[in-house]
Amino acid sequence: MWLDHPEHGELPAKRLIDCVFALAPNGRILHFHVEQMEIVNGSDGTRFHLQDTAANPERAHCQIIPPVVNAFPQRARGDRTP
C-alpha cells in the first residue's frame, strides 16, 4: 500500500480499520482517515490519494495505535514490496 502525499510524494502506508498510516521521509508516522482520500486498487496494489477534505469530526479523538515502523514496505531496486 502506498500513499500519494502532496508534500512528500509516494510513501509506504498501512490501513487499520478506517485509519491510514504513512511513513514520512523523516521517520514520522502520519495518521489520516479514509474519508480524506481517494482509494484506488490497481495492479501495483492499493494506493491512497490524499484529498483536500477534513476528517470526520468524530475522528478528533481517534486513539488507534499505528503499526510498528518496520511493518512498512520498503523500496528495493525500484520495486514495491507489499
Secondary structure, 3 states (H helix, E strand, C coil): CEEEECCCEEEEEEEECCEEEEECCCCCEEEEEHHHEEEEEECCEEEEEECCCCCCHHHHHCCCCCCCHHHCCCCECCECCC
